[in-house]
């Protein structure tokens, strides 16, 4: 599994595309948070906190994670190297989780520079105010757990097609459906009433709970369950290709 993780990491940075994705990620965040006149602009919020940042992150990651993961298995299938991997003394589960942790490491590398925003808002606040670091730490934990779910969905999308663009589109669709789809459906009147239970199936609901500084085992179980389920779906699909 470690060998697969290293391969994914080196492959991502072996071309300009890898660096370009991270640079675009950081630039887009910076523009929306500090330059563009939008609801995510920290100056417009009137408060020295990172709430707009954590509200914006899901939108960016819904597109960034598929861009990172789209070639995970689709490129292997297109070039025929997937058959070569099957001949190696490595299980399909180790193969899936090697790529999963590789993508997670890359996402974390792109996220690390954003910790500088904590220092930025600290310099903007009034000297009599205090920054709620515990809420920020909890929110970052929520981001990491959200990444588990988005990465597992994106890798599953990658194994469904030999075409990277198709894999990217599928991953964005699945991510949007799980993050906002169920959340939106819960507000529609179906059969004469709003079905609030659908809200509990959405990533958005559990992510918002973590962003409020609340650590609940139900949220942890939800995110980990999504990651495990879709990683197992990917493993089952690989076993079909292997047969």
N, C-alpha and C positions, 0 to 999 in steps of 0.2 A: 504493500500500500504506500509506503514511504517513497518508493521508486516512482510510482505513478504520480504522486504529489509533486515530486521534484521535476518530473517531466512536464507536467502541466504548467508549473511555475516558469520553467525555462522557455517553454514554447510560447507562452504569452508575451514574454519580453524579448523574444527572438526577432520580432518585427516592430516596425514603427507603430503598427496598429495598437499594440498593448499600451505603449506610452501615450498615444493619442487619446485613447479611451479614458485614461486616468486624468489627463490634462483637461479634457472637455468636461469631465465630471466636476473637477474643482473649479473651473472657470464658470460653469453654469450655476453652481451653488453660490459662488461669490457674487455674480451679477444679480441673481434674484434676491439675495440677502442684503446686499449693500448698495446696489446701483439702481436696478429697475424699480419704478414706482408701482409696487404691487402689494398684495396683502401679506406677502412673505418678507417684505422689507423690514428689517429690525428697527430702523429709524422711524418708520411709520407706525410701528406698534406702540411706541412711547415708553417701552419698558426695556431695561437692560437684562434680557434673558434670552435663552436659546429656543423658546417655544416655536417661533417661525421656522427655525432650522430643522427641528424635528418633525414639523408638519410637512416640510418640503421634501425631506429625505425619501419617503416612500415613493413619491412620484418619480424621483430621479433613479432610484434603485430598480424600479419596475422595468426601466429600459436599460440601465447599466448592466444588471446581472444577466439578462439574456444575451447581451453583447459579449460578456465574458464567457458564458457557457455554451454559446451556440455551436462552437466547433468541437465541444467535448467528445461527442460520439459521432456527430454527423460527418465530420472530416475523416474520422477513422473508417467509417462505412464507405465514404466516397472513394478514398484512396485504397481501400482493401486491407488496411493495416489492422482492422478489427479481428480478422482471422488469425493474424500473427500473434495478437495479444491472447487469443484463446489458447494458443499452443504453449504459452508461458505457464510456469508453475504458480499461478495466482488465481484465486477464486474470483468469480464475477462480483461477489459482494466486496471484496478488497478493491477490485477495479473501480466499482461505483464510488466507494467511500474515499478512495485515493483522489479521484477527480473532484468529489464533493469538497474535501478539505483543501484541495489546491485552489478551487474557486473561492472558497471562504477566505483563505489567506490573501489572495489578490484583492478581494473586496475590503479586507481590513487594512491593507496597505494604502488603498485609495482613501480610506476613512481617517487614518491617523492624522494627516495634516489638519483636519477640521478641529482637532483638539485645541488648536491655536485660537479658535473663536471664543473659548472660555476666557483666555487672557484678554481678548479684545473687548468683550462685554464688561469685564472687570474694570477696564480702564475707562469705560463709558459711564459706569454707575456713579451715583453720588456717594461721597465718602461715608455717609451715615448708613448706607444700605449694605446688605450682605447678599451675596449670590448663594442660591440654594444648590450647593454642590451635590447633595444627596439625590436631588431630583434629576440633575444632569447625568450623574452616574447611572441611575436607574433607567433613564431614557436611552443611554448608550447600550445598556444591557438589552433593552427592548429592540434596539436596532440590530444587535447581533442575533437575537432570536428570530427576528423578522428575516434576516439574511438566510438563516437555516432553511426557512420555508421557501423563499424565493429561489434559492440555489437548487434545492431538490426539485422544484417544479421546472426550472429551466434546463437542468440536466436530463430530466425525463423527456422534455420536449426535444432535446437534441438527439436522443436515441430513436425518436419516431421518424426522422427523415434524414436523407443523405445530403440534403441541401441546407446550407447554413442559414440562408435568408428565411426559408420556410421554418426552420427550427427557431429562429429569432422571433418571427411573427407568432408562432404557436406559444412560445414562452411568455411574450408580452400579453397575449390574450388570456392565458391561464392565470398569470399574475394579477391582471386587472379583475378577472372574474372572482378570484378568491379574496382579493383585497377589498374591492369596492362592490362587486356584483351582489353578493349575499347581503351586504350592508344596505345597498340601495333597495333590494327587493323587500327587505324587512319593513320599509316605510310605505310600500304600496299596499293598497287594500286588495287582498286576494280572498275570494269567497266571502266578501263582506267585512273582513277585519284585517288589521295589520298583523302580520306574523312576526313578532319580535324575536322568536326563537331562531330565525334565520340569521339574526345579527350575531349570535354566538358562533356561527360558522365562519365569520369573516375575519381575515387578518387585521382589518382596520380596528375592529372592536377591541381585540386583545392588545394590539400595539398602543392604542390610545390609553388603555388601562395602565400599561407600563410607563407611558410618557407622563402620567400623572404622579409618578413616584411610588406607585403601589406594586409591591412584589407579591403576586398571588400564584400559588402552585397550579391553579387551573390554567393560567396563562402559559406557564412553563410547559405543562403537559400538552396544551394545544399546539404550541409551536414545534415541540419535539415530535409530537405524533404526526404532524404534517410532513416533517422532514423524513421521518422513518418510513411512512407509508409510501411516499413518492420515490424514495430511494429503493424501496423494495419493488415497486412497479418497474423501475428502471432495470433492476436485477432480473426480474422475470422476463422482460423484453429481451435482454441480452441472452438469457438462457434459450429463448425461442430462436434467436439468430444463430446461436451456437449449435443448436440441434441439427 
